[in-house]
Amino acid sequence: MASHLFQNARIVDPVTQTDTQKDILVVDGVIERIAESISAPDAETVDLRGKIIAPGFCDMHVHFREPGHEHKEDIASGAAAAAAGGFTAVACMPNTDPTIDNASVAGFIYQKGRGLAVDVYPIGAITKGRKGESIAPMIELRDAGVVGFSDDGSPVHNTKVLRTALEYASMLDLPLIQHAEDPFLFAGGAMNESVVSTELGLPTIPRLSEDAIVQRDILFTEYVGGCYHLAHMSTVGAAESVRNAKARGLRVTSEVAPHHFTLTDDVVRSYDSNVKMNPPLRTADDVRAMKEALRDGTADAIATDHAPHAGFEKEVEFVYAPFGIVGLETAVGLAVTELLLEDWLTLPQLIEKLSTNPRRILRLPELRIAEGEKANLTFLDLEVQWVVNAGAFRSKSRNTPFHGRSLTGRPLGIYNNGQLFLA
């Protein structure tokens, strides 16, 4: 049996309401003992004095590009990036080629992820081919192990299809994850509609594109009693709609990506295609609203929307570049720097947004740092200062706007599936 002894760490677990310094002995992937001081001469010992052990982080929104676009990312490289970013689980969006709209593709994702230190879960498409026209075989997909349904990258615009999808998702007790944008308001846009877009002369994507779809979707969710999750929320209006829906007791949840609580559309003045993303970067008011939403619980989760692209795809004029940035390897540093150190969130709240809540939304087993439980752990150093170096990423792609940025706090590694990974 393989055994690991993690010594002197501060254990922070929101589920068990634990915040204490103790040793953890893990034997054959299971937490055997937690105590003030443990002696285990045969165990591989890791001294974590001054560091944090948290329940394993889960990114509920990534794009690993396999099958179909492996030159950008594949499941193995994406999982390596996730491990380096402190994540023990990820959920892959279905905008692959072929789409994750049947059991065979979902099974392929599970097969490719087998044996990794990071658990890789597929999200099934809401509609066949993500075309928005007819419902995918949602029961078949549920039975194949998908943990939610989304046409991410495309909204479900047809209201009849949306209603049916919400009804099925509710029946299956899985979230319907919406990419909220009005395709007519969005079409041809490259950045947020604002004073900056007027000055730059770039085609725009107004806040209304997101706000209108969110309000519509919440009406449908209330009507059918559905379970609705808003992906990559980015506007003041969307946050207010979700906040009101929660106050009415609706089953509505949301996530915020690190770039949407960190950057404003002012950085587009650089014309750097690495700041082109969907939803686009918004205004300072929107950035503050995302932080407020995370603080008051309107936003349940932090999710990266990790969207890798090859260099040659991004190295074009801003208007023609694809949307998206990589995010797995910078998420924790940005969250600590922007949220924890700025007192928007406490450490237990931050762990909830990165671990407990994403798992709850996706109906994954709850993690507990307790004796007899499977060891699924993330190790953090909240004090280390470091500079983002895209060239050192484990992802195949380098499309980040944060290269060269100084951050505080980063993951040290993970332990999951009996495997220890140290960054």
C-alpha positions as CSV (number, residue, x, y, z in Angstrom):
1,M,0.0,0.0,0.0
2,A,1.2,3.5,-0.8
3,S,1.1,5.9,2.1
4,H,1.6,9.7,2.3
5,L,2.0,11.8,5.4
6,F,1.1,15.5,5.1
7,Q,2.5,17.3,8.1
8,N,1.9,20.6,9.8
9,A,-0.7,21.9,7.4
10,R,-3.6,24.2,8.2
11,I,-6.7,22.1,7.2
12,V,-9.6,24.2,6.0
13,D,-12.8,22.3,5.1
14,P,-16.1,24.3,4.9
15,V,-18.2,21.1,4.9
16,T,-16.9,19.9,8.3
17,Q,-16.3,23.5,9.4
18,T,-12.7,22.6,10.1
19,D,-9.9,25.1,10.4
20,T,-7.0,23.5,12.4
21,Q,-3.4,22.6,12.1
22,K,-2.8,18.8,12.0
23,D,-1.1,16.0,10.2
24,I,-3.0,13.8,7.7
25,L,-1.9,10.2,7.0
26,V,-3.2,8.8,3.7
27,V,-3.0,5.1,3.0
28,D,-3.9,3.7,-0.4
29,G,-5.9,6.8,-1.3
30,V,-7.9,6.9,1.9
31,I,-7.5,9.3,4.9
32,E,-6.5,6.9,7.6
33,R,-5.7,9.3,10.4
34,I,-5.8,13.0,11.3
35,A,-4.0,14.0,14.4
36,E,-1.7,16.6,16.1
37,S,1.4,14.6,15.3
38,I,1.6,11.4,13.3
39,S,4.6,9.1,13.0
40,A,4.7,7.0,9.8
41,P,8.3,6.0,9.0
42,D,7.3,4.2,5.8
43,A,5.2,7.0,4.4
44,E,6.3,9.6,1.9
45,T,6.3,12.7,3.9
46,V,5.4,16.2,2.7
47,D,6.0,19.1,5.1
48,L,3.3,21.7,4.6
49,R,4.0,24.0,7.5
50,G,2.4,27.4,6.8
51,K,0.5,26.0,3.9
52,I,-3.2,25.0,3.4
53,I,-4.9,21.7,2.7
54,A,-8.4,22.1,1.3
55,P,-10.9,19.7,-0.3
56,G,-10.0,19.2,-3.9
57,F,-10.9,22.1,-6.2
58,C,-13.4,21.5,-9.1
59,D,-13.5,23.6,-12.3
60,M,-17.0,23.1,-13.6
61,H,-16.3,24.9,-17.0
62,V,-13.4,23.9,-19.2
63,H,-12.8,23.2,-22.9
64,F,-10.3,20.4,-23.4
65,R,-10.9,20.3,-27.2
66,E,-10.7,16.6,-27.5
67,P,-12.1,15.1,-29.7
68,G,-11.5,17.2,-32.8
69,H,-9.1,20.0,-31.9
70,E,-6.3,18.3,-30.1
71,H,-3.7,20.8,-31.5
72,K,-5.2,23.3,-28.9
73,E,-5.6,20.9,-26.0
74,D,-6.3,17.3,-25.3
75,I,-7.6,15.6,-22.2
76,A,-4.1,14.6,-20.9
77,S,-2.6,18.1,-21.4
78,G,-5.8,19.7,-20.0
79,A,-5.7,17.5,-16.9
80,A,-2.0,18.4,-16.4
81,A,-2.9,22.1,-16.5
82,A,-5.7,21.4,-14.1
83,A,-3.4,19.6,-11.6
84,A,-0.9,22.5,-11.9
85,G,-3.7,24.9,-11.2
86,G,-4.8,23.0,-8.0
87,F,-7.9,21.3,-9.5
88,T,-8.7,17.6,-8.8
89,A,-11.8,17.6,-11.0
90,V,-13.0,19.4,-14.2
91,A,-16.1,19.3,-16.3
92,C,-15.6,19.4,-20.0
93,M,-18.0,21.4,-22.2
94,P,-19.4,19.7,-25.3
95,N,-18.3,22.0,-28.1
96,T,-16.0,19.3,-29.4
97,D,-16.0,17.6,-32.8
98,P,-18.0,15.4,-32.7
99,T,-20.2,17.1,-30.0
100,I,-20.8,15.3,-26.7
101,D,-24.4,14.6,-27.7
102,N,-24.4,10.8,-27.4
103,A,-23.3,8.1,-25.1
104,S,-20.3,7.1,-27.2
105,V,-18.6,10.5,-27.1
106,A,-19.3,10.8,-23.4
107,G,-17.8,7.4,-22.9
108,F,-14.8,8.4,-24.9
109,I,-14.2,11.3,-22.5
110,Y,-14.3,9.0,-19.5
111,Q,-12.0,6.5,-21.2
112,K,-9.4,9.2,-22.0
113,G,-9.5,10.5,-18.4
114,R,-9.1,7.1,-16.8
115,G,-6.1,6.8,-14.5
116,L,-5.3,10.5,-14.2
117,A,-4.9,12.4,-11.0
118,V,-7.7,14.7,-12.2
119,D,-11.2,13.5,-12.5
120,V,-12.6,14.4,-15.9
121,Y,-16.4,14.7,-16.3
122,P,-18.2,15.4,-19.5
123,I,-21.0,17.9,-19.9
124,G,-23.6,16.7,-22.4
125,A,-25.0,18.9,-25.1
126,I,-28.5,20.2,-24.7
127,T,-29.3,19.9,-28.4
128,K,-28.0,17.6,-31.2
129,G,-24.9,19.1,-32.6
130,R,-25.4,22.1,-30.4
131,K,-27.6,23.5,-33.2
132,G,-30.4,24.5,-31.0
133,E,-33.0,22.7,-33.0
134,S,-33.8,19.4,-31.3
135,I,-33.1,18.0,-27.9
136,A,-30.1,15.6,-27.5
137,P,-30.8,12.2,-25.9
138,M,-30.6,13.6,-22.4
139,I,-31.5,10.3,-20.6
140,E,-28.9,8.4,-22.6
141,L,-26.3,11.0,-21.8
142,R,-27.2,11.0,-18.1
143,D,-26.9,7.2,-18.1
144,A,-23.4,7.6,-19.7
145,G,-22.3,9.8,-16.8
146,V,-22.7,13.4,-17.9
147,V,-22.9,15.8,-15.0
148,G,-24.9,18.6,-16.7
149,F,-26.2,19.8,-20.0
150,S,-25.0,22.8,-22.0
151,D,-24.7,24.1,-25.6
152,D,-21.9,26.3,-24.3
153,G,-20.5,28.6,-27.0
154,S,-24.1,28.8,-28.3
155,P,-27.3,29.9,-26.4
156,V,-30.5,27.8,-26.5
157,H,-32.4,30.5,-28.4
158,N,-35.6,28.5,-29.4
159,T,-37.9,28.9,-26.4
160,K,-39.8,25.7,-27.1
161,V,-36.5,23.8,-27.1
162,L,-35.5,25.6,-23.9
163,R,-38.7,24.7,-22.1
164,T,-38.4,21.0,-23.0
165,A,-34.7,20.9,-22.0
166,L,-35.4,22.5,-18.7
167,E,-38.1,19.9,-18.0
168,Y,-35.9,17.0,-18.9
169,A,-32.9,18.4,-16.9
170,S,-35.2,18.8,-13.9
171,M,-36.5,15.3,-14.2
172,L,-32.9,14.0,-14.3
173,D,-31.9,16.3,-11.5
174,L,-29.0,17.8,-13.5
175,P,-28.3,21.4,-14.2
176,L,-29.0,23.0,-17.5
177,I,-26.0,25.3,-18.0
178,Q,-26.8,28.2,-20.3
179,H,-24.4,30.3,-22.3
180,A,-26.5,33.5,-22.1
181,E,-26.4,35.7,-25.1
182,D,-28.9,36.9,-27.7
183,P,-27.4,35.8,-31.0
184,F,-28.9,38.7,-32.9
185,L,-27.4,41.3,-30.5
186,F,-24.1,39.3,-30.3
187,A,-23.6,38.7,-34.0
188,G,-20.4,40.2,-35.4
189,G,-19.4,41.7,-32.0
190,A,-15.8,41.7,-30.8
191,M,-15.9,43.5,-27.4
192,N,-18.2,45.1,-24.9
193,E,-20.4,48.0,-26.0
194,S,-19.0,51.0,-24.1
195,V,-17.1,54.3,-24.3
196,V,-14.0,52.2,-25.1
197,S,-15.6,50.4,-28.0
198,T,-16.7,53.8,-29.4
199,E,-13.2,55.1,-29.2
200,L,-11.7,52.0,-30.7
201,G,-14.3,51.6,-33.4
202,L,-14.7,47.9,-32.8
203,P,-18.0,46.0,-33.3
204,T,-19.8,45.6,-30.1
205,I,-21.6,43.1,-27.8
206,P,-24.0,45.0,-25.5
207,R,-24.8,43.9,-21.9
208,L,-28.3,43.6,-23.1
209,S,-27.3,40.5,-25.0
210,E,-26.7,38.7,-21.7
211,D,-29.3,40.4,-19.6
212,A,-32.2,39.7,-21.8
213,I,-31.5,36.0,-22.1
214,V,-30.9,35.6,-18.4
215,Q,-34.3,37.2,-17.6
216,R,-36.0,35.1,-20.2
217,D,-34.4,31.9,-18.9
218,I,-35.4,32.6,-15.3
219,L,-39.0,33.1,-16.4
220,F,-38.9,29.6,-18.0
221,T,-37.1,28.1,-15.0
222,E,-39.8,29.3,-12.7
223,Y,-42.6,28.1,-15.0
224,V,-41.3,24.6,-15.3
225,G,-39.7,24.2,-11.9
226,G,-36.3,23.7,-13.6
227,C,-32.7,23.6,-12.5
228,Y,-30.8,26.4,-14.2
229,H,-27.1,27.4,-14.0
230,L,-25.8,30.6,-15.6
231,A,-22.3,30.1,-17.1
232,H,-19.7,32.9,-17.0
233,M,-21.9,35.6,-15.6
234,S,-20.5,39.0,-16.5
235,T,-23.0,41.9,-16.1
236,V,-24.6,44.0,-13.4
237,G,-28.0,43.1,-14.8
238,A,-27.4,39.4,-14.9
239,A,-26.2,39.4,-11.3
240,E,-29.3,41.2,-10.2
241,S,-31.6,38.8,-12.1
242,V,-29.9,35.8,-10.5
243,R,-30.0,37.5,-7.0
244,N,-33.8,38.1,-7.4
245,A,-34.4,34.5,-8.6
246,K,-32.6,33.1,-5.6
247,A,-34.6,35.3,-3.3
248,R,-37.8,33.8,-4.8
249,G,-36.5,30.3,-4.0
250,L,-35.8,29.3,-7.6
251,R,-33.2,26.6,-8.4
252,V,-30.9,29.1,-10.1
253,T,-27.1,29.1,-9.7
254,S,-24.3,31.0,-11.4
255,E,-20.5,31.1,-11.9
256,V,-18.0,33.8,-12.5
257,A,-14.7,33.5,-14.4
258,P,-11.5,35.0,-12.9
259,H,-11.1,37.4,-15.9
260,H,-14.5,38.8,-15.3
261,F,-13.7,39.8,-11.7
262,T,-10.2,41.0,-12.6
263,L,-10.1,42.9,-16.0
264,T,-12.2,45.6,-17.6
265,D,-12.7,46.4,-21.3
266,D,-10.2,49.2,-21.0
267,V,-7.4,46.6,-21.6
268,V,-8.8,46.1,-25.1
269,R,-7.0,49.3,-26.0
270,S,-4.0,47.1,-26.4
271,Y,-5.7,45.2,-29.3
272,D,-4.2,42.1,-27.8
273,S,-6.3,39.2,-29.0
274,N,-5.7,37.5,-25.7
275,V,-8.2,39.8,-24.0
276,K,-10.9,38.8,-26.5
277,M,-13.3,36.5,-24.8
278,N,-17.0,35.5,-24.7
279,P,-18.7,37.0,-22.8
280,P,-16.4,40.0,-23.4
281,L,-14.7,41.9,-20.7
282,R,-17.1,44.5,-19.3
283,T,-16.8,47.8,-17.3
284,A,-15.5,48.5,-13.8
285,D,-19.1,48.5,-12.6
286,D,-19.5,45.0,-13.9
287,V,-16.3,43.8,-12.3
288,R,-17.3,45.2,-9.0
289,A,-20.8,43.5,-9.4
290,M,-19.1,40.2,-10.0
291,K,-17.1,40.5,-6.8
292,E,-20.3,41.6,-4.9
293,A,-22.1,38.6,-6.4
294,L,-19.4,36.2,-5.2
295,R,-19.4,37.8,-1.7
296,D,-23.2,37.7,-1.2
297,G,-23.7,34.2,-2.7
298,T,-25.4,35.3,-5.9
299,A,-22.4,33.7,-7.7
300,D,-22.0,30.2,-6.4
301,A,-18.8,29.2,-8.1
302,I,-15.6,30.4,-9.7
303,A,-15.0,28.6,-13.0
304,T,-12.3,29.3,-15.5
305,D,-13.9,28.9,-18.9
306,H,-10.5,27.5,-19.9
307,A,-10.5,28.0,-23.7
308,P,-7.2,27.1,-25.3
309,H,-6.3,28.3,-28.8
310,A,-3.1,27.8,-30.8
311,G,-0.8,30.7,-31.2
312,F,-1.4,31.0,-34.9
313,E,-5.2,31.3,-34.3
314,K,-4.8,34.2,-31.9
315,E,-2.1,36.0,-33.9
316,V,-4.5,37.8,-36.2
317,E,-6.4,41.1,-36.2
318,F,-8.5,41.5,-33.0
319,V,-11.8,41.3,-34.9
320,Y,-10.9,38.0,-36.5
321,A,-9.3,36.2,-33.5
322,P,-11.3,33.5,-31.8
323,F,-12.8,34.2,-28.4
324,G,-11.2,32.6,-25.3
325,I,-8.3,32.4,-22.9
326,V,-6.7,29.7,-20.9
327,G,-7.4,29.9,-17.2
328,L,-6.6,26.8,-15.2
329,E,-3.1,27.7,-14.2
330,T,-3.9,31.3,-13.1
331,A,-7.3,31.0,-11.4
332,V,-6.1,30.4,-7.9
333,G,-3.5,33.2,-8.0
334,L,-6.1,35.6,-9.3
335,A,-8.7,34.6,-6.8
336,V,-6.3,34.9,-3.9
337,T,-5.0,38.3,-5.1
338,E,-8.3,39.9,-6.2
339,L,-10.8,38.3,-3.7
340,L,-9.0,36.9,-0.6
341,L,-6.4,39.6,-0.1
342,E,-8.9,42.4,-0.9
343,D,-11.4,41.0,1.7
344,W,-14.1,40.2,-0.8
345,L,-14.1,36.5,0.5
346,T,-12.8,34.7,3.5
347,L,-10.7,31.6,3.0
348,P,-13.6,29.2,3.7
349,Q,-15.8,31.1,1.3
350,L,-13.1,31.0,-1.4
351,I,-12.8,27.2,-1.0
352,E,-16.6,26.9,-1.2
353,K,-16.5,28.7,-4.6
354,L,-13.7,26.5,-5.9
355,S,-14.6,23.2,-4.4
356,T,-17.8,22.6,-2.4
357,N,-20.3,24.5,-4.6
358,P,-19.2,23.4,-8.1
359,R,-19.5,19.8,-6.9
360,R,-22.9,20.5,-5.4
361,I,-24.2,22.1,-8.6
362,L,-22.9,19.1,-10.7
363,R,-24.3,16.5,-8.2
364,L,-20.8,15.2,-7.6
365,P,-20.0,13.5,-4.2
366,E,-19.4,15.9,-1.4
367,L,-15.8,16.0,-0.2
368,R,-14.9,15.9,3.4
369,I,-11.5,15.9,5.0
370,A,-12.2,13.3,7.6
371,E,-10.9,9.9,8.6
372,G,-12.2,7.1,6.4
373,E,-12.9,9.4,3.5
374,K,-11.2,9.2,0.1
375,A,-8.3,11.6,0.0
376,N,-9.1,14.3,-2.6
377,L,-7.0,17.3,-1.6
378,T,-5.6,20.6,-2.9
379,F,-2.5,22.2,-1.4
380,L,-2.1,26.0,-1.3
381,D,0.5,28.6,-0.4
382,L,-1.4,31.8,0.2
383,E,1.7,33.9,0.7
384,V,4.0,33.1,-2.1
385,Q,4.5,35.9,-4.7
386,W,5.1,34.8,-8.3
387,V,4.9,36.1,-11.8
388,V,2.8,34.4,-14.5
389,N,5.0,32.8,-17.1
390,A,2.8,31.5,-20.0
391,G,5.9,29.6,-21.4
392,A,5.8,27.4,-18.4
393,F,2.2,26.4,-18.7
394,R,1.4,22.7,-18.9
395,S,-1.5,23.5,-21.2
396,K,-0.7,23.2,-24.9
397,S,-1.9,26.7,-25.4
398,R,-0.6,30.1,-24.2
399,N,-3.4,32.5,-24.8
400,T,-3.5,34.4,-21.6
401,P,-3.7,38.1,-20.9
402,F,-2.0,37.5,-17.5
403,H,1.5,36.7,-18.8
404,G,4.0,38.8,-16.7
405,R,1.5,39.7,-14.0
406,S,2.6,39.5,-10.4
407,L,0.2,37.5,-8.2
408,T,0.1,36.3,-4.6
409,G,-0.9,32.8,-3.7
410,R,-0.8,29.7,-5.8
411,P,-1.4,25.9,-5.6
412,L,1.4,23.7,-4.5
413,G,-0.2,20.5,-5.9
414,I,-3.0,18.0,-5.4
415,Y,-3.6,14.5,-4.2
416,N,-6.4,12.4,-5.8
417,N,-7.0,8.9,-7.0
418,G,-4.0,7.7,-4.9
419,Q,-1.7,10.0,-6.9
420,L,0.4,12.9,-5.5
421,F,1.2,15.8,-7.9
422,L,3.4,18.6,-6.7
423,A,3.8,21.7,-8.9
